[in-house]
Amino acid sequence: MVIIYGTRTVFKREGPVGTSVCPNCRHNVMHTLCRQLNQATLFYIPIFSHQKQRGIICKDVLLNNVLLI
């Protein structure tokens, strides 16, 4: 019998924050409040979230450049 388990990171966007200058890309862009969830999975089905963080993300920046607050 084979048991497949692991973790994955999910970003959920909660809503717009406002327009300001991004410290990463130096552009005046809209920022979005997002939540990062690290989930434990069993057979690729999320079982529970074991780390939760909130941050502000720039729309012009990749998802791995999140400014945590």
C-alpha positions as CSV (number, residue, x, y, z in Angstrom):
1,M,0.0,0.0,0.0
2,V,1.3,3.4,-1.0
3,I,0.5,6.6,1.0
4,I,1.1,9.9,-0.7
5,Y,1.5,12.9,1.6
6,G,3.1,16.3,1.4
7,T,2.6,20.0,1.8
8,R,1.6,22.9,-0.5
9,T,1.4,26.7,-0.3
10,V,-1.7,28.5,-1.4
11,F,-2.1,32.3,-1.9
12,K,-5.6,33.6,-1.4
13,R,-6.3,37.2,-2.3
14,E,-8.6,39.0,0.2
15,G,-9.0,42.3,-1.5
16,P,-7.5,45.6,-2.7
17,V,-5.5,47.7,-0.2
18,G,-4.8,50.8,-2.2
19,T,-2.4,52.4,-4.6
20,S,1.2,53.2,-3.4
21,V,4.8,52.8,-4.5
22,C,6.0,49.2,-4.5
23,P,9.4,48.8,-2.7
24,N,10.3,46.0,-5.0
25,C,9.5,47.3,-8.5
26,R,9.4,51.1,-7.7
27,H,6.2,51.6,-9.6
28,N,3.0,53.3,-8.3
29,V,0.6,50.3,-8.5
30,M,-2.4,48.8,-6.8
31,H,-1.6,46.5,-3.9
32,T,-3.7,43.5,-2.7
33,L,-4.0,42.0,0.7
34,C,-3.4,38.2,0.5
35,R,-3.2,35.3,2.8
36,Q,-0.6,32.5,2.5
37,L,-1.6,29.1,3.8
38,N,0.7,26.1,4.1
39,Q,-1.4,23.0,3.9
40,A,-0.7,19.4,4.7
41,T,-2.1,17.0,2.1
42,L,-3.0,13.4,2.0
43,F,-3.4,11.9,-1.5
44,Y,-3.4,15.6,-2.9
45,I,-6.4,16.5,-0.7
46,P,-5.7,19.3,1.8
47,I,-6.2,18.0,5.4
48,F,-5.3,21.1,7.5
49,S,-3.5,24.4,7.4
50,H,-0.5,24.6,9.7
51,Q,0.9,28.0,8.9
52,K,-1.0,31.2,8.1
53,Q,0.5,34.5,7.2
54,R,-0.9,37.7,5.7
55,G,0.9,40.1,3.4
56,I,0.5,42.8,0.8
57,I,1.3,41.9,-2.8
58,C,2.0,44.1,-5.8
59,K,0.3,43.0,-9.0
60,D,3.5,43.6,-11.0
61,V,5.6,41.3,-8.8
62,L,5.7,37.5,-8.8
63,L,3.8,35.7,-6.0
64,N,7.0,34.7,-4.2
65,N,7.8,38.4,-3.4
66,V,5.1,39.0,-0.8
67,L,5.7,41.8,1.8
68,L,4.6,40.3,5.1
69,I,3.0,42.5,7.7
